[in-house]
């Protein structure tokens, strides 16, 4: 039978406590080959007990070393710990056993290991906070990319994980959490990488190759440690792959003339027709991108006489819409319009409009009147979105 015994060598005393709890339930440890569990057999022994001593490496236990003289049997090395179990009806000399290992120079000082673990956690947490606040790609418009969402979410996840580890530092539950923390961090980072690959969905070839590469790397890398974890990550890669192929992240078309107008007919964008201009177009471009938090629609028309660009953000709730509005307001000087939730740039050629969770920025090569802006609001918020 198997039981969870995955603890770090810095918590050797808690490992010993865990094993002794299992001994009281009639579980005798026979193998330590698995990643998170040990192999146990049922026993009726009443004198069964264990000793877990942190060691630098398995070489610290020389071949001639015989723990039987101290009443113990070496089960094996596990997470830089030497695990011993008491021999039946033996006189136990734990202090002698530890002294002998100490003389061999193999006993590990656990305090630096605990400090190093917390230092790594602090470093990772600070790294994610710096990414989210200092790198422009993640600082602005993070809600439009899955990698940006993950960076902003994980900074608080890692900060909370660090705080809980500090609070539970001296406790038995804290030792379990510390043992799983490296796996939590690795799992969250891997999940953010997989979700971040969804941002590459417009390049289907690269997207598929990267996901297949990650899946193979996880299976091969974890084959000896845990086949279950390796195949689980591969299954997650498969789910992300299916989502990426079924729901493309970017639809992009670039054409000359008005060929794109049928494509954007029901999109939350405006065309030069709303400005009553019908001259031939020299070029047009339509792009959509986004995440579950916000979808960004961009449409541009260019003629020999004028140019028009629409940037519309359809957000999941008002909080994201507030962020979009604040980001757009940072660029340029804005004046309040007579219309509600409408702002006009100082040049009069750009207008920022909002209706609920939808925010639109329209830039035109000429000044826009209040009447034109009113028609734009009606087209964007009452017509196309309703369709």
C-alpha positions in Angstrom: 0.0 0.0 0.0 1.1 3.6 -0.5 1.0 6.6 1.8 2.0 10.2 1.3 5.3 11.0 2.9 6.8 13.7 0.7 8.6 16.1 3.0 11.8 18.1 2.6 15.0 17.3 4.5 14.7 20.6 6.3 11.6 19.1 8.0 13.2 15.8 8.9 11.7 15.8 12.4 8.2 16.2 10.8 9.0 13.3 8.4 9.9 11.2 11.5 6.6 12.2 13.1 4.7 11.3 10.0 6.3 7.8 9.8 5.8 7.2 13.5 2.1 8.0 13.1 1.9 5.4 10.3 3.8 2.9 12.5 1.1 3.3 15.2 -1.5 2.4 12.5 0.5 -0.8 11.7 2.3 0.4 8.6 5.9 -0.7 8.0 7.9 1.2 5.4 9.5 -1.1 2.9 10.5 1.1 -0.1 11.1 4.8 -0.9 11.2 4.8 -4.6 8.1 6.8 -5.4 8.0 10.6 -5.7 5.3 11.5 -3.3 4.6 8.2 -1.6 6.3 5.3 0.2 5.5 1.6 -0.1 4.2 0.2 3.2 3.1 -3.2 4.4 0.8 -4.1 7.3 2.5 -5.2 10.5 1.6 -6.2 14.0 4.8 -4.9 15.5 4.4 -2.7 18.6 8.0 -1.6 18.8 8.2 -0.1 15.3 9.6 3.4 15.1 11.6 5.5 12.6 14.4 7.9 12.5 14.9 10.6 9.8 18.2 12.3 9.7 19.0 15.1 7.1 22.2 14.2 5.1 24.2 16.0 2.5 24.0 13.1 0.1 23.9 9.3 0.0 27.7 9.1 0.0 27.6 10.3 3.6 26.6 6.8 4.5 29.7 4.6 3.8 29.3 1.1 2.6 30.9 -0.3 5.8 28.4 1.6 8.0 26.2 -0.9 9.9 23.2 0.8 11.7 22.2 -2.6 13.2 24.7 -2.0 16.0 22.5 0.9 17.1 19.3 -1.1 16.7 18.2 0.3 13.3 17.9 -0.8 9.7 18.5 1.7 6.8 15.4 1.8 4.6 16.9 4.2 2.1 17.7 7.8 1.2 14.7 10.2 0.4 14.8 13.9 -0.3 18.3 14.2 1.3 17.2 12.2 4.3 18.4 8.9 5.6 15.4 6.9 6.8 16.0 4.2 9.4 13.5 1.9 11.1 13.9 0.1 14.3 14.8 -3.6 14.2 12.5 -6.0 16.1 13.2 -6.3 19.8 16.4 -4.3 19.5 18.0 -1.9 22.0 17.8 1.5 20.3 20.7 4.0 20.4 19.6 6.9 18.4 22.2 9.3 19.8 24.9 6.9 18.8 23.5 6.6 15.3 23.4 10.3 14.8 26.9 10.7 16.3 28.3 8.2 13.8 26.7 9.9 10.9 28.0 13.2 12.2 31.5 11.8 12.4 31.2 10.8 8.8 30.5 14.4 7.9 27.1 13.6 6.5 24.6 15.3 8.7 23.1 18.4 7.0 22.4 21.7 8.8 18.7 22.4 8.0 18.5 26.1 8.9 20.3 27.4 5.7 18.0 25.1 3.7 14.9 26.7 5.2 16.3 30.2 4.6 17.2 29.4 1.0 13.7 28.1 0.4 12.1 31.4 1.6 14.7 33.4 -0.3 13.7 31.7 -3.5 10.0 32.3 -2.8 10.7 36.0 -2.1 12.8 36.2 -5.3 10.0 34.7 -7.5 7.3 36.9 -5.9 9.3 40.0 -6.4 10.0 39.0 -10.0 6.3 38.7 -10.8 5.5 42.0 -9.1 8.3 43.7 -11.2 7.0 42.1 -14.4 3.4 43.3 -13.8 4.4 46.8 -12.8 7.6 47.6 -14.7 7.4 45.8 -18.1 5.1 47.7 -20.5 3.8 44.6 -22.1 2.3 43.4 -18.9 1.7 46.8 -17.3 -0.8 48.1 -19.9 -3.4 46.0 -21.6 -2.6 42.9 -19.6 -6.3 41.9 -19.8 -5.9 41.3 -23.6 -3.3 38.5 -23.2 -3.4 35.3 -21.2 0.3 35.7 -20.3 -0.5 39.1 -18.9 -3.5 37.8 -16.9 -1.3 35.0 -15.4 1.5 37.4 -14.4 -0.9 39.7 -12.6 -2.7 36.8 -10.9 0.4 34.8 -9.9 2.1 37.8 -8.2 -0.7 37.7 -5.6 -0.8 33.9 -5.5 2.9 33.7 -4.8 2.7 36.5 -2.2 -0.1 34.6 -0.4 1.9 31.4 -0.6 4.9 33.1 1.0 2.8 34.6 3.7 1.1 31.3 4.6 4.5 29.6 4.7 5.8 32.2 7.1 2.7 31.9 9.4 2.9 28.1 9.5 6.7 27.9 9.7 7.0 26.0 13.0 4.0 23.8 12.6 3.5 20.2 11.3 1.0 21.5 8.6 3.6 24.1 7.6 6.1 21.3 6.8 3.6 19.7 4.4 3.0 23.1 2.7 6.7 23.7 2.4 7.2 20.3 0.8 4.5 21.1 -1.8 5.5 24.8 -2.4 8.1 24.1 -5.1 5.6 21.9 -6.9 2.9 24.6 -6.5 5.3 27.2 -7.9 6.4 25.0 -10.8 2.8 24.0 -11.6 1.6 27.6 -11.6 4.5 28.7 -13.8 3.9 25.8 -16.2 0.2 26.6 -16.3 0.9 30.3 -17.1 3.2 29.2 -19.9 0.6 26.9 -21.4 -2.1 29.6 -21.2 0.4 32.1 -22.5 0.7 30.0 -25.6 -2.9 30.8 -26.4 -1.6 34.3 -27.3 0.2 32.7 -30.2 -2.9 31.1 -31.7 -2.8 33.2 -34.8 0.3 31.4 -35.9 -1.2 27.9 -35.8 2.1 26.1 -36.8 4.2 27.6 -34.0 1.3 27.2 -31.6 1.0 23.4 -32.3 4.7 22.7 -32.3 5.3 24.5 -29.0 2.5 22.7 -27.2 3.6 19.3 -28.6 7.2 20.2 -27.5 6.1 21.1 -23.9 4.0 17.9 -23.7 6.9 15.6 -24.8 9.4 17.4 -22.5 7.1 16.9 -19.5 6.5 13.2 -20.3 10.2 12.5 -20.8 11.4 14.6 -17.9 9.0 13.1 -15.4 9.1 9.5 -16.7 11.2 8.2 -13.9 9.8 10.4 -11.1 6.1 10.3 -11.8 4.5 9.0 -15.0 1.1 10.2 -13.8 2.1 13.8 -13.5 3.9 13.7 -16.9 0.8 12.4 -18.6 -1.5 14.8 -16.7 0.5 17.7 -18.0 0.4 16.3 -21.5 -3.4 16.0 -21.2 -3.5 19.6 -20.1 -1.5 20.5 -23.2 -4.0 18.7 -25.3 -6.9 20.6 -23.8 -5.1 23.9 -24.5 -4.3 22.8 -28.0 -7.9 22.0 -28.7 -9.0 25.4 -27.3 -6.4 27.2 -29.4 -7.5 25.4 -32.6 -11.2 25.7 -32.0 -11.2 29.4 -30.9 -8.5 31.4 -32.9 -7.1 34.3 -31.0 -6.6 36.7 -33.9 -8.7 37.1 -37.1 -6.7 39.4 -39.3 -7.4 40.5 -42.9 -5.7 43.3 -44.8 -7.2 44.3 -48.1 -7.5 47.2 -50.4 -10.8 48.9 -51.0 -14.0 48.2 -49.1 -13.7 44.4 -49.3 -13.7 44.1 -45.5 -16.9 46.0 -44.9 -19.1 42.8 -45.1 -16.8 41.2 -42.5 -17.2 44.0 -40.0 -20.9 44.6 -40.7 -21.9 43.4 -37.2 -18.6 44.3 -35.4 -18.5 47.2 -32.9 -16.6 49.5 -35.4 -17.5 52.3 -37.7 -16.7 53.0 -41.3 -16.4 56.1 -43.5 -20.0 55.5 -44.5 -21.0 56.9 -41.1 -19.2 60.1 -42.1 -21.1 60.1 -45.4 -17.9 59.7 -47.4 -17.9 57.3 -50.4 -14.6 57.9 -52.0 -12.6 54.8 -53.0 -10.5 53.2 -50.3 -6.8 52.6 -50.7 -6.6 50.1 -47.8 -8.5 48.6 -44.9 -7.5 46.3 -42.0 -9.5 44.4 -39.4 -8.1 42.7 -36.3 -9.6 41.1 -33.3 -7.8 39.7 -30.3 -8.4 39.2 -26.6 -9.1 36.9 -23.7 -12.1 36.0 -21.5 -11.6 39.4 -19.8 -11.8 41.6 -22.9 -12.0 41.5 -26.7 -10.3 44.1 -28.7 -11.7 45.1 -32.2 -9.5 47.3 -34.5 -10.6 48.5 -37.9 -8.9 51.0 -40.2 -9.9 52.6 -43.5 -7.6 54.8 -45.6 -8.5 56.8 -48.7 -6.7 59.4 -50.6 -8.6 62.1 -48.7 -9.2 60.7 -45.2 -8.4 58.0 -42.7 -10.4 56.4 -39.9 -9.6 54.0 -37.1 -11.8 52.4 -34.5 -10.5 50.7 -31.3 -13.3 49.0 -29.4 -12.9 47.0 -26.1 -15.8 44.7 -25.1 -15.1 43.9 -21.4 -16.4 41.2 -19.1 -17.3 43.6 -16.3 -17.1 47.2 -15.2 -13.8 46.8 -13.4 -12.0 45.8 -16.6 -13.8 48.5 -18.5 -12.6 51.0 -15.9 -9.0 49.8 -16.5 -9.4 50.2 -20.3 -10.8 53.6 -19.9 -8.0 54.7 -17.6 -5.4 53.3 -20.0 -6.9 55.2 -23.0 -7.3 58.4 -21.0 -3.6 58.5 -20.2 -2.8 59.3 -23.8 -3.6 62.9 -24.9 -5.7 65.7 -23.4 -9.4 65.2 -23.2 -12.4 67.5 -22.9 -15.9 66.5 -21.7 -18.5 66.3 -24.4 -22.2 67.2 -24.1 -22.9 63.5 -24.5 -22.7 61.2 -21.5 -19.5 59.3 -21.0 -17.9 60.9 -24.1 -14.6 62.7 -24.3 -13.1 64.6 -27.2 -9.4 65.1 -27.7 -7.9 68.6 -27.7 -7.4 68.3 -31.5 -11.1 67.4 -32.0 -10.1 64.4 -34.2 -10.4 61.7 -31.6 -13.3 60.7 -29.4 -13.4 58.3 -26.5 -16.8 56.8 -25.7 -18.1 54.3 -23.2 -21.4 52.5 -22.7 -21.4 50.1 -19.8 -18.7 47.5 -20.3 -17.8 48.6 -23.9 -15.2 51.3 -24.5 -14.5 52.7 -28.0 -11.8 55.1 -29.3 -12.5 56.6 -32.8 -9.8 58.6 -34.6 -10.7 60.5 -37.8 -8.5 62.7 -40.0 -10.9 65.6 -39.6 -12.7 67.3 -36.8 -15.9 65.6 -35.6 -19.0 67.5 -34.7 -21.3 66.7 -31.8 -23.9 65.4 -34.3 -21.4 63.1 -35.9 -20.3 61.8 -32.4 -23.9 61.1 -31.5 -24.3 59.0 -34.7 -21.1 57.2 -33.8 -22.4 56.3 -30.4 -25.7 55.1 -31.8 -23.9 52.9 -34.4 -21.4 51.5 -31.9 -23.5 50.9 -28.8 -27.1 50.6 -30.1 -26.8 49.0 -33.5 -24.0 46.7 -34.2 -23.5 45.3 -30.7 -27.2 44.6 -30.4 -27.0 42.5 -33.5 
